[in-house]
Amino acid sequence: MSESNFSNAKFLTVAEVAEVMRVSKMTVYRLVHSGEMPAVRFGRSYRVPENAVEQYLKGAVVDGQSDTA
């Protein structure tokens, strides 16, 4: 789904994203403001498409196999 077509998207609040990712709300705001995580602004609050959180987490996976001594 493109970032401009949110018609079927489920949106999460910043607090919900923070809970899912186990990070602080400030971390989520930093990701949104830096452009690393797309979000839509409604008034003074942001909503993040649920699939954007999934995509971010998939891209942030660290391969634990790098220490092959």
PyMOL commands that set and color helices and strands:
alter all, ss='L'
color gray80, all
select helices_A, chain A and resi 14-21+25-34+50-59
alter helices_A, ss='H'
color red, helices_A
select strands_A, chain A and resi 11-13+40-42+45-49
alter strands_A, ss='S'
color yellow, strands_A
deselect
rebuild
show_as cartoon
